[in-house]
Amino acid sequence: MSNIQVKITLLKDERLEDGELQEKTENLLQDIKQEVEVESAGLVAVNNSEKGAKDIGGFLLGVLTAEVNVANIKSLLRLLSDRLLGKTIEMEVTANGKTLKVKASSTVELNAAIKAAQEFVGNKE
């Protein structure tokens, strides 16, 4: 099985400035690199952006990607569950040529999104 691509978008709420959102995104990226064995992880450059997307410093605002192998997807999803509770996110998981897109804005929705992602990649708890 090939590696799994995960794209995480932290959605801005009215209390956050763009710079604060990007700082949270960069902190999450550092946590992922330190705590999960990833093939690669990084911010998404503007040239990969969708039309009309907001950017900061040449990167899409609030967006990061991680590539993990199947053995490490559970660790990544657990870290996301721990770090993103109560935040509004969009997550895109690509595995075996298929893509699952989920959005979560509450703890219940985030847990459901994480469970759906695990089932999607065939890695159930």
N, C-alpha and C positions, 0 to 999 in steps of 0.2 A: 504494500500500500504506500502511496506517495505521501509527502508531508501535507499537513493541514494548514491552510492560510486563515488567519483570523484578523479581521479589520474591526477596530473599535473606534466609535465616534462618541466622544463625550459631548452632550448637547448643552448649550449654554442656557443658564437661567438668568433672570433679570438682575440678580444680585452680583453676578460675576462680570468683571471687565475681561476683554479679550486676553490681555496679558496673564490674568489670573487663571483663566481656563487653560491657556497654553502651558502655564507652570504646572498645573495639576496633571495635564497630559504627559509632560516630560517626567514628572515624578512617578507616574504610573509606569512609564516606559522603563525607567531605572529599576523599579521594583521587579518588573517582569524579567529584565536582564539579570538581576541579582538572584532571583528566587526560583526561576524556571529555566530548565535547560532548553533553550530555543535554538533553532537553526539560524534564524535572523530575526531582528526586531528593529523598528525604527519609525520615525515620523514620516508622513506621506508628503512628498514634494509637490509643489504647486502644479508642475507640468503633468501630474497624474490626476488633476482635479476635475471635478464636474463643473460645468459652466455655472457661474454665479456663486461658487463656493468662496468662503472667506479664508484669507490666508494671513499668516504672521511670520515674518522672517523667512519667507520662501517655503514655508510648510503650511499645509492645510490646518486651519484652526481646530484643535481638539481631536485630531485623527491620528491613530497609530496603527501599525500592522505588526503581526508576529507570525512567524512560521515555525511550527513545531511538528515533531513526529508523533505518531499515534500514542506512543508510550507516555508522552509528556503532556498531552492535551488535558488530562484530568487535573494536573498541577496548575496549568494556566487557567482553566475555568474556575478552580477553587480560589486562586489568587484574585481573579476578577470578582468573584462573589464576595470575598472579604473586603476588597477595596472600593467597590462601586455601589454598595448598599445605599439606597436612598438617592442615587444620582440617576438622571435620565441619560440613557445610552442607546446607541444603535450598534448592533453587532452583526457582522457578516462572516459566516464560516464557509469556507470552500474546501471540499474534500471529494475525491473521486470524480472530478468534473462537474459536480453539482454544488449549488450555493444555497445556503439557508440564511435568510435575513430576519432578524428579530429586533424589536424595540422594547425597552423596559423603562418604566418611570417610577416603579415602586419596588419594594423588597420582594413582594409576591411575584410581580412580573419578572424581576431579575432572576429569581430562583427558577421560574418556569422557563425562561430563555436559556439559562445554563443547562437545565435538564433536557430541553429540546436539542441544544447543541450536542450534548453528550450522546443522545440517541441518534442524532443525525450522523455522527461519525462512528457509531457503533461501539461506543465506549461507555456503557452504562455503569452507574455507581453500584 
